Amino acid sequence: MTEDTSTPPPAAAIPFPTLTILYLPSEANEVVDEVSRKYPNSTVEDCVGFFHGSQKHYKKVTIWSQGIDSLWLNAIVARTKERAGVEFVTLVSGGMMYML
């Protein structure tokens, strides 16, 4: 009898979570609460950044997930822009920084 040394099919692969970080202006606290409800394993930290031209307080929201719903994320970005009065939201995913 021979031993099966073939590799398992791709469907058997363990999906790794992705790390997504949103830097939300502190004026958008209700948006932070919404993210926390959708992704209960997310973490929120206070931080200071210079994303919008001057020193400002932000909430660093770290989300571990198997994938983020893009329509939901677009709505979060739009609400953050509206509430905080900013032109873009900073997001880090896959080691790349994006201004949405």
C-alpha positions as CSV (number, residue, x, y, z in Angstrom):
1,M,0.0,0.0,0.0
2,T,1.4,3.4,-0.9
3,E,1.0,6.5,1.2
4,D,-0.9,9.5,-0.2
5,T,1.6,12.4,-0.3
6,S,-0.5,14.7,-2.5
7,T,-1.3,18.2,-1.3
8,P,-4.8,18.8,0.0
9,P,-7.2,20.6,-2.4
10,P,-7.4,24.4,-2.2
11,A,-10.9,24.2,-0.6
12,A,-9.2,22.6,2.5
13,A,-6.9,25.6,3.0
14,I,-7.4,27.6,6.2
15,P,-8.6,31.1,5.4
16,F,-6.4,33.7,7.2
17,P,-8.1,36.8,8.5
18,T,-7.1,40.1,7.0
19,L,-6.1,43.1,9.1
20,T,-7.8,46.4,8.2
21,I,-7.1,49.6,10.1
22,L,-9.4,52.7,9.9
23,Y,-8.2,56.0,11.3
24,L,-11.5,57.8,12.0
25,P,-11.6,61.4,13.2
26,S,-12.9,61.6,16.8
27,E,-15.9,63.6,15.6
28,A,-17.2,60.4,14.1
29,N,-17.7,58.4,17.4
30,E,-21.0,57.0,16.4
31,V,-19.4,55.5,13.3
32,V,-16.8,53.8,15.5
33,D,-19.7,52.3,17.5
34,E,-21.3,50.9,14.3
35,V,-18.0,49.3,13.3
36,S,-17.7,47.7,16.7
37,R,-21.2,46.2,16.4
38,K,-20.5,44.7,13.0
39,Y,-17.1,43.4,13.9
40,P,-17.2,42.6,17.7
41,N,-13.6,41.4,17.6
42,S,-12.3,44.8,16.5
43,T,-10.2,47.0,18.8
44,V,-10.4,50.8,19.2
45,E,-7.5,53.0,20.4
46,D,-7.1,56.7,20.8
47,C,-4.3,58.2,18.7
48,V,-3.0,61.5,17.3
49,G,-2.2,61.9,13.6
50,F,-1.5,64.5,10.9
51,F,-3.6,62.9,8.1
52,H,-5.6,66.1,7.5
53,G,-2.9,68.8,7.5
54,S,-2.6,69.4,11.3
55,Q,-2.4,67.5,14.5
56,K,-5.8,65.9,15.2
57,H,-7.3,63.2,17.4
58,Y,-8.4,59.9,15.8
59,K,-9.8,56.6,16.7
60,K,-7.6,53.8,15.4
61,V,-10.1,51.0,14.6
62,T,-8.4,47.6,13.9
63,I,-10.6,45.0,12.3
64,W,-9.6,41.3,11.9
65,S,-12.0,39.6,9.5
66,Q,-12.2,37.1,6.6
67,G,-13.2,40.0,4.4
68,I,-15.1,43.3,4.7
69,D,-18.3,44.0,2.9
70,S,-17.3,46.7,0.4
71,L,-20.7,48.3,0.2
72,W,-20.8,48.6,4.0
73,L,-17.3,50.0,4.1
74,N,-18.2,52.6,1.5
75,A,-21.2,53.7,3.6
76,I,-18.9,53.9,6.7
77,V,-16.5,56.1,4.8
78,A,-19.3,58.4,3.5
79,R,-20.8,58.8,7.0
80,T,-17.4,59.5,8.5
81,K,-16.7,62.2,5.9
82,E,-20.1,63.8,6.6
83,R,-19.9,63.7,10.4
84,A,-16.3,64.8,10.7
85,G,-16.3,67.2,7.8
86,V,-13.2,65.7,6.2
87,E,-12.5,65.0,2.5
88,F,-11.0,61.5,3.0
89,V,-10.7,58.7,5.5
90,T,-7.4,56.9,6.0
91,L,-7.4,53.1,5.7
92,V,-4.6,50.6,6.0
93,S,-5.0,47.1,4.5
94,G,-2.5,44.6,3.2
95,G,0.3,46.8,4.3
96,M,-0.8,49.6,2.0
97,M,-2.3,53.0,3.1
98,Y,-5.2,54.3,1.2
99,M,-7.0,57.7,1.4
100,L,-10.7,57.0,0.6
